[in-house]
Amino acid sequence: MKLRVDHFSIAVRSMEETLEFFSRYLPVEMGWEPADGYNDEFRWCDFYVGHVKFELIESARPGSFVERFIEKRGEGLHHFSIEVDDLDAMIGPMERDGLRIVDRFDAGDGEKTAFISPRSAFGMLVQFWQVKHDLDAIPARDPIGKLPFADVRVRFDHLSAAVRDLDVSMEFWNRYFPVENRRERHIGYAGDFEMQQFDVNGYKLELIADASGSSFVTHFLEKRGEGFHHISIDVDDLAPVLERLRADGIRVVDEADLGNGYRTAFVSPRSAHGVLIQFWQVPARILAHPEESP
């Protein structure tokens, strides 16, 4: 059985407004223009930042799952999508182990989908799509782009999720997915949380957990529960990014200088359609070769 991480999805009130926001601050390349979804509940589009695909979904009728999600949690990260060549082989072991599989849909012509409920995946909604195309024949994309407003190189680094227990969460990922560890579990830059980063077929994911009893992770879990937390984007110069964001009235939070050329800052979800966006300034060599990161 083959699998490939395809995209993460963001539930928004307006795809048009959200596209305008991301296009203003990131090197966006459209993939699929806005279109109707596979049922009458939603509309969608997707775009790339380097080699990583973003999907936007908006409600297409009152009472849709998108509308319910936004009413309950606000705009923000909704699900993580993985293409497979055999859906039954993928989800069979999960069902036998008691994981909750929901929202199955047969799109016809050999394509179908199903989701792992967030209740079974540490707050994360994980989608599987059985596809007809060869998963080994997907064209490669240049991971490095340039910001639209400054001569700054940029690379999408990872998708992060907050969990209560790293060991328990990693047991889930190791059991069902082809995990390759990029870096061993370690304390994060703020000193009050711990993290584990790993790859699923070359797609970098990060899990974060509290290490102090009072970290930002604790506050997040108390308010929202386990689940997607932020996306992280590397740049080789953070200063022009922060200058542009602040000039536009975008709320920047949690800025820190880690020394040796490393700096970080976050765009508040209040300014970014519910998505917490981390920018990391890294040396140019690391931007081009992230596997060399210390």
Secondary structure as UniProt FT lines:
FT   STRAND          3..11
FT   HELIX           15..25
FT   STRAND          28..36
FT   TURN            40..41
FT   STRAND          42..49
FT   TURN            50..51
FT   STRAND          52..59
FT   TURN            62..63
FT   HELIX           65..73
FT   STRAND          76..84
FT   HELIX           87..96
FT   TURN            97..98
FT   STRAND          101..108
FT   TURN            109..110
FT   STRAND          111..116
FT   HELIX           118..120
FT   TURN            121..123
FT   STRAND          126..130
FT   HELIX           135..137
FT   STRAND          144..146
FT   TURN            148..149
FT   STRAND          153..162
FT   HELIX           166..176
FT   STRAND          179..187
FT   TURN            189..190
FT   STRAND          193..200
FT   TURN            201..202
FT   STRAND          203..210
FT   HELIX           216..224
FT   STRAND          227..235
FT   HELIX           239..247
FT   TURN            248..249
FT   STRAND          252..259
FT   TURN            260..261
FT   STRAND          262..267
FT   HELIX           269..271
FT   TURN            272..274
FT   STRAND          277..281
FT   HELIX           284..288
FT   HELIX           290..292
//
